[in-house]
Structures are given as structure tokens and as C-alpha cells.
């Protein structure tokens, strides 16, 4: 990325903007009623954030997301990751 703003984000987070955009695209087009897709997104976010998610926590996050089935409540997930 040539944009200085994006370069600054990459430098601070250590995550490339390409990865962030790919994740955002995956989230935007995800079927949150599909457990496989939800788990895949959780693992991807965990990897990008460099924050391991235990199987138990992953199950809780999946259950929370699939209860609504329409969108991803990042606030709820952030609280779970505490």
C-alpha cells in the first residue's frame, strides 16, 4: 500500500492492509448461520490479532454469533476475549 495512513496502520499493528481488507471482505459476505464459516472467520481473526482462542472460547463465540445469525457483534466478541 502506498497510502501513508495505511502504512502507519501496518507499522502499528504488524498486519498488512491486504489481510485486513481480505478479512473485512470475508466478514461482509459471510453467512453467519453457517457454523463452518463462522469458525473460519474466528480463526482468521485470532491469527491476525495474534490472540489464541481456546476451543471452549471459540465455541462460546460461535454460539454468540449464530444466535443472531445476521451480523458480527464485535463488542460482544471483544468482551469475551477480555
Beta strands, then each sheet from edge to edge (+ up, - down):
end
